[in-house]
Amino acid sequence: MSKILITGATGYVGGTVLSQLLACTAPSVKDLTFSLLIRNDAQAQKLKDAYGSRINTIKWSGLNDTAFIEETASNYDIIINTGSGFIPEGAIAFVNGLARRVKAGKPTPWMLHLSGCTNLSDRPLTQPPIPLREWNDELDSAEILERMKALDEKEPYSQRTTEIGVLEAAAASGVQAVSINAPCIFGEGAGLFNRQGLVIPLIMMYVIQHGYGWKLNETANFDWVHVLDLADIYVLLVRAILEREDRGVGYISSGKRGVFFAAVGRTLIKEINQRCLDAAFADGVLPRDGTPKQKEIRLVPLEEIADKLTAGRSDIAERGWGGHKATKAVLARKLLGWEPKRLQEAWEKDFHDELVALKENRRMVTMESCIGATKR
Ligand SMILES: NC(=O)c1ccc[n+]([C@@H]2O[C@H](COP(=O)([O-])OP(=O)(O)OC[C@H]3O[C@@H](n4cnc5c(N)ncnc54)[C@H](OP(=O)(O)O)[C@@H]3O)[C@@H](O)[C@H]2O)c1
């Protein structure tokens, strides 16, 4: 019976985490079978065709089916919840299912969640300023959850509500829980379905469409991590839980101190735009007829960026594209020996790679649709 249940295996992060677990040659992992919760039969078949007996798929209707989630979760030792981080009731139901194992006296179960650094962001365009700081997951481990709770009491934000809910439900029930609070994730994913990140592809698309870059202010920042390095943290967590005599209990910071950051580098949003412009001008895609001949970054309204890049959600757009969210990832390095391998050079190269992917129609839009040249 598989010990590990994974959500999000059809996604960018979850698909990459699964592929890295399957590629792991450590004796504790190399023969494991992983159970995957999948909504779509064709996707389940593709996973089976690719990964054979290393996985088994379980059909579900999704993160809203809490009764099913709780029942299913109660059969597993470790749940890797790398699907959408925006549905609190579903994520908490996984913890509630694991809690049944605590009561039954089974080995202490673990919930390994995925969330995002916008949970700690300010909203500098529409709300009064708050003190800015760099959050350190080791030194500030007791304070991070408290800050998120204070922000969420004023204004609930579903990704943050989910992260708080998971960590608090776990702390209350004896389940161990870690939430990787990820920054901007870049690089080609290694899953079978969505392999693209969000931030660079979206900004590249905008820049190619408009011929210029954009900014909401001068100081909005993002930390960044390559998707393969992020996935490594999950592999290292699984290995620590399986290989250590204490199953990581009391060793891996968890529950109310369970936020792990994954930052490797830091950038400004306007610098991401600059790098996209640099890549497009170097390639010759820009300038073209009707676009600025020089590289330009224009100050644009929040609503435009919310509509064009964030599904109309101005709250998420403001946190992501306008906000400040500096994090320092100490715990994964110190406790798990995490050594991210894709550093500044990989970050810089990714802009070229993203442009090539766009030109080769490997992104959600095509170059033709980007420049309005789609043939009908
Ligand atoms: N991408 C980033 O840059 C980034 C940065 C920081 C944090 N994050 C966090 O990571 C999470 C996953 O990001 P991603 O880039 O991997 O997303 P993604 O590629 O869009 O994948 C989303 C995954 O979640 C599943 N999913 C979505 N809605 C669901 C529902 N209602 N019920 C069950 N499954 C559902 C999808 O399954 P189906 O195939 O069945 O739809 C898919 O497997 C985000 O939600 C966010 O919290 C992402």
The ligand as an SDF file (V2000), in Angstrom:
LIG
                    3D

 48 52  0  0  0  0  0  0  0  0999 V2000
    3.3290   28.9850  -10.0350 N   0  0  0  0  0  0  0  0  0  0  0  0
    3.8660   29.8580   -9.1990 C   0  0  0  0  0  0  0  0  0  0  0  0
    4.6850   30.7330   -9.5980 O   0  0  0  0  0  0  0  0  0  0  0  0
    3.5370   29.7900   -7.7220 C   0  0  0  0  0  0  0  0  0  0  0  0
    4.2570   30.6390   -6.8550 C   0  0  0  0  0  0  0  0  0  0  0  0
    4.0170   30.5700   -5.4970 C   0  0  0  0  0  0  0  0  0  0  0  0
    3.0630   29.6950   -5.0030 C   0  0  0  0  0  0  0  0  0  0  0  0
    2.3600   28.8840   -5.8500 N   0  0  0  0  0  0  0  0  0  0  0  0
    1.3500   27.9820   -5.2550 C   0  0  0  0  0  0  0  0  0  0  0  0
    1.3790   26.7490   -5.9260 O   0  0  0  0  0  0  0  0  0  0  0  0
    0.0440   26.3370   -6.2290 C   0  0  0  0  0  0  0  0  0  0  0  0
    0.1100   25.4510   -7.4740 C   0  0  0  0  0  0  0  0  0  0  0  0
    0.7060   26.2160   -8.5010 O   0  0  0  0  0  0  0  0  0  0  0  0
    1.0280   25.6180   -9.9330 P   0  0  0  0  0  0  0  0  0  0  0  0
    1.8020   26.6660  -10.6370 O   0  0  0  0  0  0  0  0  0  0  0  0
    1.5790   24.2540   -9.8040 O   0  0  0  0  0  0  0  0  0  0  0  0
   -0.4360   25.5540  -10.5590 O   0  0  0  0  0  0  0  0  0  0  0  0
   -0.9680   24.7660  -11.8510 P   0  0  0  0  0  0  0  0  0  0  0  0
    0.1260   24.3590  -12.7530 O   0  0  0  0  0  0  0  0  0  0  0  0
   -2.0740   25.5810  -12.3870 O   0  0  0  0  0  0  0  0  0  0  0  0
   -1.5740   23.4330  -11.2140 O   0  0  0  0  0  0  0  0  0  0  0  0
   -2.6650   23.4800  -10.3720 C   0  0  0  0  0  0  0  0  0  0  0  0
   -2.9570   22.0820   -9.8880 C   0  0  0  0  0  0  0  0  0  0  0  0
   -4.0090   22.1890   -8.9220 O   0  0  0  0  0  0  0  0  0  0  0  0
   -5.0790   21.3580   -9.3520 C   0  0  0  0  0  0  0  0  0  0  0  0
   -6.3460   21.9900   -9.0180 N   0  0  0  0  0  0  0  0  0  0  0  0
   -6.7570   23.2270   -9.3450 C   0  0  0  0  0  0  0  0  0  0  0  0
   -7.9940   23.4330   -8.8690 N   0  0  0  0  0  0  0  0  0  0  0  0
   -8.3630   22.2960   -8.2420 C   0  0  0  0  0  0  0  0  0  0  0  0
   -9.5290   21.8820   -7.5490 C   0  0  0  0  0  0  0  0  0  0  0  0
  -10.5870   22.6900   -7.3910 N   0  0  0  0  0  0  0  0  0  0  0  0
   -9.5580   20.6340   -7.0360 N   0  0  0  0  0  0  0  0  0  0  0  0
   -8.5060   19.8110   -7.1850 C   0  0  0  0  0  0  0  0  0  0  0  0
   -7.3680   20.1270   -7.8240 N   0  0  0  0  0  0  0  0  0  0  0  0
   -7.3090   21.3690   -8.3400 C   0  0  0  0  0  0  0  0  0  0  0  0
   -4.9290   21.1790  -10.8310 C   0  0  0  0  0  0  0  0  0  0  0  0
   -5.5520   19.9590  -11.1790 O   0  0  0  0  0  0  0  0  0  0  0  0
   -6.4400   19.7460  -12.5220 P   0  0  0  0  0  0  0  0  0  0  0  0
   -5.4500   19.3430  -13.5870 O   0  0  0  0  0  0  0  0  0  0  0  0
   -7.3800   18.6770  -12.1380 O   0  0  0  0  0  0  0  0  0  0  0  0
   -7.1040   21.0700  -12.8070 O   0  0  0  0  0  0  0  0  0  0  0  0
   -3.4100   21.1350  -10.9810 C   0  0  0  0  0  0  0  0  0  0  0  0
   -2.9290   19.8470  -10.7070 O   0  0  0  0  0  0  0  0  0  0  0  0
   -0.6940   27.6530   -6.4070 C   0  0  0  0  0  0  0  0  0  0  0  0
   -2.0950   27.4960   -6.2100 O   0  0  0  0  0  0  0  0  0  0  0  0
   -0.0610   28.5370   -5.3720 C   0  0  0  0  0  0  0  0  0  0  0  0
   -0.7140   28.3820   -4.1200 O   0  0  0  0  0  0  0  0  0  0  0  0
    2.5810   28.9090   -7.1960 C   0  0  0  0  0  0  0  0  0  0  0  0
  1  2  1  0
  2  3  2  0
  2  4  1  0
  4  5  1  0
  4 48  2  0
  5  6  2  0
  6  7  1  0
  7  8  2  0
  8  9  1  0
  8 48  1  0
  9 10  1  0
  9 46  1  0
 10 11  1  0
 11 12  1  0
 11 44  1  0
 12 13  1  0
 13 14  1  0
 14 15  2  0
 14 16  1  0
 14 17  1  0
 17 18  1  0
 18 19  2  0
 18 20  1  0
 18 21  1  0
 21 22  1  0
 22 23  1  0
 23 24  1  0
 23 42  1  0
 24 25  1  0
 25 26  1  0
 25 36  1  0
 26 27  1  0
 26 35  1  0
 27 28  2  0
 28 29  1  0
 29 30  1  0
 29 35  2  0
 30 31  1  0
 30 32  2  0
 32 33  1  0
 33 34  2  0
 34 35  1  0
 36 37  1  0
 36 42  1  0
 37 38  1  0
 38 39  2  0
 38 40  1  0
 38 41  1  0
 42 43  1  0
 44 45  1  0
 44 46  1  0
 46 47  1  0
M  CHG  2   8   1  16  -1
M  END
$$$$
